[in-house]
Amino acid sequence: MVGLIQVRIATETECIENGSILIENGRITAIYQDTPTFPKGTKIVDGGGKLLIPGMVDVHIHGANGYDMMDGTTRSIQEVSKACAATGCTSFLATSVTSELEALLQMIDNVKQVMEDEEGALIAGIHAEGPYLNLKRKGMQNEAFLRHPDRAEMEVILERAGSALRMVTIAPELPGGMEMVSFLHGEGIVVAVAHSDATYEEAKEAFRLGASHITHCFNGMRPIHHRDPGVVVAAFEEPKVSLQAIVDNVHLHPAIVRMMFRMKGPEGIVLITDALQAMGLGDGEYEFGGHQVKVQDGIAKLHDGTLASSTVTMNEALRNTIELGIPLLDAVRMASTTPADVLGLASKGRIAPGMDADVVLLDQDFQVEWTMIGGNVVYRKEEVVPNSPDLFVDTSKKPR
């Protein structure tokens, strides 16, 4: 058993000052307003009054620390897992870019090989961003691999991925797109819309058929016009449709983030990184999605100026969101609870009795002190809790 004491606990409804948590068998069993008398043998970890949040869930990340998950190796998957844990993310979707079928299948094989044996954050599944995307709104996606929805090809992908395929981003207005939305929804996959030139009416039809998510909202889609409202306005009108937000102060103006929050609330917005391998490394030249990408001042662009993913981390996205005026508990919900709900991760995304002990301790600047998954600390800053080293070297199996 582990007892976390003297932490500010961000629950769904309140921030508990000087709170404590009891963890048994990888799950949270009790939350206290003060420091209780724990059962004999409980390992005590003092949080020093810092903020404890549920582990964040990133449904859209491509790479980190110089590793691209489409590079054909399992090492890249593991490195992203570790990078996620270091930035407060405890579960993530390994996200592809548009590619040849064989490259996607190789990525799927690598992800499945690493699942159940992650060195850091848990892999909740795979997010296929493409290849069924609209050339007109391709963004950084490589046009050489864009194609129309193909049921036979998707069945090959599903056969290889199985239940690991959790989300697919498509442009539903393409020939065969609506049929693909219906098919994927029937398979229990979250269908997301982006890199799409869909009209308002086409988006509404896609939502009727089962699409329920918008990938990197406002980016890679028809913009709002007062006589042509497009995908975003259609999504605003649908309570079941959630929106991804890249809150890096580049992809979305602060006023747009606040508008999204007012329209959807924290239960309808999912903070993401959409990070490429430059996350954690910074400025330089990278190859991503078959393109040369230049990162300057933390902003990733193709040589023609097109934005090419981001370098933001989940803890930075959380901090940025709060600095834009969104309340702490709402921002935490957007980073942890809502993405867990979108993916159907019933035991994650909340600090409450019965939930997995996936929690993150943050300092006043939202830097990660340590990250715990299933009651085991998988990342920590060297100076944290030096009197309890045994707690921080437990590498036993983490519950999923």
ZIRARA-V680636 format. One record per residue. N is the residue number from 1. RES is the residue in one letter. PHI is phi in whole degrees, 0 to 359 (none if undefined). PSI is psi in whole degrees, 0 to 359 (none if undefined). OMEGA is omega in whole degrees, -180 to 180 (* if undefined). Layout:
N_RES_PHI_PSI_OMEGA / N_RES_PHI_PSI_OMEGA
This chain:
1_M_none_150_179 / 2_V_232_134_175 / 3_G_245_117_175 / 4_L_267_125_-178 / 5_I_237_162_178 / 6_Q_51_58_176 / 7_V_232_149_171 / 8_R_273_113_-171 / 9_I_262_120_177 / 10_A_270_99_174 / 11_T_267_181_180 / 12_E_294_332_-171 / 13_T_246_342_-177 / 14_E_202_163_174 / 15_C_254_109_-176 / 16_I_275_116_178 / 17_E_280_144_179 / 18_N_50_46_-178 / 19_G_269_171_178 / 20_S_219_156_180 / 21_I_223_138_173 / 22_L_254_131_-179 / 23_I_241_128_177 / 24_E_226_132_177 / 25_N_52_40_175 / 26_G_81_3_-179 / 27_R_235_155_175 / 28_I_282_124_-179 / 29_T_253_336_-180 / 30_A_202_150_175 / 31_I_234_136_-176 / 32_Y_234_150_177 / 33_Q_283_342_-177 / 34_D_224_203_177 / 35_T_256_107_-177 / 36_P_277_177_170 / 37_T_271_108_-178 / 38_F_281_159_177 / 39_P_302_151_180 / 40_K_302_137_179 / 41_G_91_356_179 / 42_T_291_131_175 / 43_K_281_127_-176 / 44_I_258_131_175 / 45_V_238_121_-179 / 46_D_268_120_-179 / 47_G_275_356_175 / 48_G_62_27_178 / 49_G_79_8_-179 / 50_K_277_171_-171 / 51_L_276_128_176 / 52_L_251_121_180 / 53_I_239_159_172 / 54_P_295_146_179 / 55_G_308_135_-179 / 56_M_282_154_-176 / 57_V_236_117_-178 / 58_D_256_110_-178 / 59_V_273_4_-175 / 60_H_207_93_176 / 61_I_214_135_-177 / 62_H_258_330_-176 / 63_G_186_178_180 / 64_A_188_156_173 / 65_N_52_36_178 / 66_G_87_4_-177 / 67_Y_245_132_178 / 68_D_249_124_-175 / 69_M_290_356_174 / 70_M_261_12_-174 / 71_D_275_3_174 / 72_G_88_12_-179 / 73_T_235_154_172 / 74_T_282_334_-180 / 75_R_303_320_-179 / 76_S_297_323_179 / 77_I_295_315_180 / 78_Q_296_320_-179 / 79_E_294_322_176 / 80_V_293_321_177 / 81_S_303_315_180 / 82_K_292_320_179 / 83_A_296_321_178 / 84_C_299_313_-179 / 85_A_301_322_-179 / 86_A_291_344_-179 / 87_T_246_18_173 / 88_G_87_9_179 / 89_C_262_125_-177 / 90_T_254_346_175 / 91_S_216_146_-179 / 92_F_207_160_171 / 93_L_259_121_174 / 94_A_292_121_-169 / 95_T_248_131_180 / 96_S_270_170_165 / 97_V_241_166_180 / 98_T_301_132_-174 / 99_S_203_179_168 / 100_E_294_155_-178 / 101_L_304_316_-176 / 102_E_298_323_179 / 103_A_294_320_178 / 104_L_294_317_179 / 105_L_296_323_177 / 106_Q_296_318_177 / 107_M_299_317_179 / 108_I_301_314_179 / 109_D_300_317_-179 / 110_N_294_317_180 / 111_V_298_314_-179 / 112_K_296_328_178 / 113_Q_293_324_-178 / 114_V_279_329_-180 / 115_M_304_139_-176 / 116_E_82_353_-180 / 117_D_223_32_-177 / 118_E_292_146_177 / 119_E_270_348_180 / 120_G_220_240_-180 / 121_A_296_151_180 / 122_L_282_143_175 / 123_I_273_113_179 / 124_A_278_350_-180 / 125_G_147_199_-176 / 126_I_241_139_173 / 127_H_247_112_177 / 128_A_271_105_176 / 129_E_269_93_-173 / 130_G_101_183_13 / 131_P_270_5_-173 / 132_Y_269_74_-175 / 133_L_234_159_-175 / 134_N_273_126_180 / 135_L_306_323_-176 / 136_K_296_333_-177 / 137_R_238_36_-171 / 138_K_290_335_-176 / 139_G_59_232_180 / 140_M_271_359_-179 / 141_Q_296_139_-175 / 142_N_285_115_-175 / 143_E_296_340_180 / 144_A_296_339_-176 / 145_F_246_2_178 / 146_L_290_140_179 / 147_R_205_167_180 / 148_H_282_154_178 / 149_P_308_137_-175 / 150_D_225_107_-176 / 151_R_300_318_-179 / 152_A_297_318_179 / 153_E_295_317_-180 / 154_M_296_326_177 / 155_E_294_326_175 / 156_V_295_316_179 / 157_I_299_315_-180 / 158_L_294_322_179 / 159_E_298_321_-180 / 160_R_285_320_-174 / 161_A_277_324_-175 / 162_G_61_221_-177 / 163_S_288_353_180 / 164_A_290_336_179 / 165_L_281_110_-174 / 166_R_251_336_-176 / 167_M_212_141_175 / 168_V_227_128_175 / 169_T_261_126_-179 / 170_I_221_168_171 / 171_A_258_103_-171 / 172_P_291_343_-178 / 173_E_282_349_179 / 174_L_293_156_176 / 175_P_305_126_-178 / 176_G_85_359_-176 / 177_G_293_316_-179 / 178_M_295_321_177 / 179_E_297_323_179 / 180_M_292_320_176 / 181_V_303_310_-179 / 182_S_298_318_-179 / 183_F_297_310_-178 / 184_L_296_319_177 / 185_H_300_319_178 / 186_G_296_336_178 / 187_E_273_3_179 / 188_G_81_19_-179 / 189_I_263_139_176 / 190_V_289_119_-180 / 191_V_262_120_-179 / 192_A_247_150_-179 / 193_V_248_131_173 / 194_A_184_176_-171 / 195_H_45_50_-169 / 196_S_227_142_174 / 197_D_253_24_-178 / 198_A_301_140_172 / 199_T_284_172_175 / 200_Y_306_313_-177 / 201_E_294_320_179 / 202_E_293_320_178 / 203_A_297_317_179 / 204_K_301_319_179 / 205_E_294_319_178 / 206_A_298_320_178 / 207_F_294_323_178 / 208_R_297_327_-177 / 209_L_274_354_174 / 210_G_129_351_174 / 211_A_297_138_-173 / 212_S_218_15_-173 / 213_H_207_150_176 / 214_I_239_121_178 / 215_T_281_137_-177 / 216_H_28_72_-174 / 217_C_310_139_-178 / 218_F_80_336_-179 / 219_N_263_131_179 / 220_G_72_41_177 / 221_M_200_163_179 / 222_R_304_128_-179 / 223_P_285_165_177 / 224_I_288_131_172 / 225_H_225_146_-173 / 226_H_293_344_174 / 227_R_247_2_-177 / 228_D_211_76_-169 / 229_P_293_333_173 / 230_G_72_195_-173 / 231_V_296_316_-171 / 232_V_296_313_180 / 233_V_295_321_176 / 234_A_301_319_179 / 235_A_291_322_178 / 236_F_302_327_-176 / 237_E_278_350_-175 / 238_E_254_109_-179 / 239_P_302_330_-176 / 240_K_279_351_-175 / 241_V_265_123_178 / 242_S_259_158_-173 / 243_L_237_132_170 / 244_Q_280_144_177 / 245_A_227_126_172 / 246_I_266_99_-176 / 247_V_263_78_-180 / 248_D_242_10_-178 / 249_N_64_20_176 / 250_V_233_305_-175 / 251_H_288_333_-178 / 252_L_223_131_174 / 253_H_294_145_179 / 254_P_309_322_180 / 255_A_295_327_178 / 256_I_291_319_178 / 257_V_299_315_180 / 258_R_295_323_177 / 259_M_295_316_177 / 260_M_302_318_180 / 261_F_296_317_179 / 262_R_295_322_-177 / 263_M_286_322_-170 / 264_K_249_335_-174 / 265_G_73_171_-177 / 266_P_294_338_180 / 267_E_282_354_-178 / 268_G_242_7_-178 / 269_I_234_137_-178 / 270_V_239_116_175 / 271_L_286_136_179 / 272_I_226_168_172 / 273_T_261_321_-170 / 274_D_51_35_-172 / 275_A_283_144_169 / 276_L_261_185_-173 / 277_Q_295_349_178 / 278_A_287_345_177 / 279_M_301_123_-179 / 280_G_94_348_-179 / 281_L_248_321_178 / 282_G_96_206_-171 / 283_D_297_150_179 / 284_G_152_186_179 / 285_E_254_134_-178 / 286_Y_224_158_171 / 287_E_252_126_-175 / 288_F_212_125_178 / 289_G_62_27_-178 / 290_G_82_9_-180 / 291_H_241_156_167 / 292_Q_273_128_-178 / 293_V_240_133_176 / 294_K_252_128_175 / 295_V_254_120_179 / 296_Q_226_129_-176 / 297_D_55_34_177 / 298_G_80_2_-178 / 299_I_253_124_-178 / 300_A_265_128_-180 / 301_K_219_150_166 / 302_L_288_170_-177 / 303_H_291_344_176 / 304_D_270_5_178 / 305_G_96_355_179 / 306_T_293_132_176 / 307_L_299_138_-177 / 308_A_230_83_-178 / 309_S_64_196_-177 / 310_S_221_175_175 / 311_T_242_6_-177 / 312_V_290_150_175 / 313_T_255_167_-178 / 314_M_294_321_179 / 315_N_292_328_175 / 316_E_291_320_178 / 317_A_298_321_178 / 318_L_296_312_179 / 319_R_299_314_-180 / 320_N_301_318_-179 / 321_T_298_316_179 / 322_I_294_320_179 / 323_E_294_340_176 / 324_L_279_357_176 / 325_G_106_5_179 / 326_I_274_131_-176 / 327_P_302_149_-176 / 328_L_308_307_-176 / 329_L_296_326_177 / 330_D_291_318_179 / 331_A_295_320_177 / 332_V_298_319_178 / 333_R_299_320_180 / 334_M_293_330_-178 / 335_A_271_335_-172 / 336_S_236_299_-171 / 337_T_290_309_-176 / 338_T_296_314_177 / 339_P_297_325_176 / 340_A_297_320_179 / 341_D_293_319_179 / 342_V_302_321_-178 / 343_L_271_357_-180 / 344_G_72_29_178 / 345_L_273_84_-168 / 346_A_295_334_-176 / 347_S_258_12_-177 / 348_K_233_165_174 / 349_G_89_3_-180 / 350_R_216_149_169 / 351_I_259_104_-177 / 352_A_198_154_177 / 353_P_304_135_-180 / 354_G_94_346_180 / 355_M_275_156_175 / 356_D_300_144_179 / 357_A_278_62_173 / 358_D_260_98_-174 / 359_V_222_158_-176 / 360_V_226_134_176 / 361_L_260_125_-177 / 362_L_242_144_175 / 363_D_275_186_-174 / 364_Q_294_341_178 / 365_D_260_11_180 / 366_F_66_24_170 / 367_Q_278_145_-175 / 368_V_279_121_174 / 369_E_279_309_173 / 370_W_203_158_180 / 371_T_236_128_-178 / 372_M_244_134_175 / 373_I_233_122_-180 / 374_G_59_33_179 / 375_G_84_357_179 / 376_N_250_130_178 / 377_V_281_119_-178 / 378_V_258_349_176 / 379_Y_209_141_173 / 380_R_205_154_169 / 381_K_284_144_-170 / 382_E_305_326_-172 / 383_E_273_356_-174 / 384_V_285_131_173 / 385_V_44_62_-178 / 386_P_294_341_-179 / 387_N_277_358_179 / 388_S_231_55_-176 / 389_P_296_332_-178 / 390_D_298_327_-180 / 391_L_293_331_-171 / 392_F_264_5_177 / 393_V_241_11_-180 / 394_D_283_110_-179 / 395_T_249_23_179 / 396_S_294_170_-173 / 397_K_300_134_178 / 398_K_269_135_177 / 399_P_293_145_-180 / 400_R_267_none_*
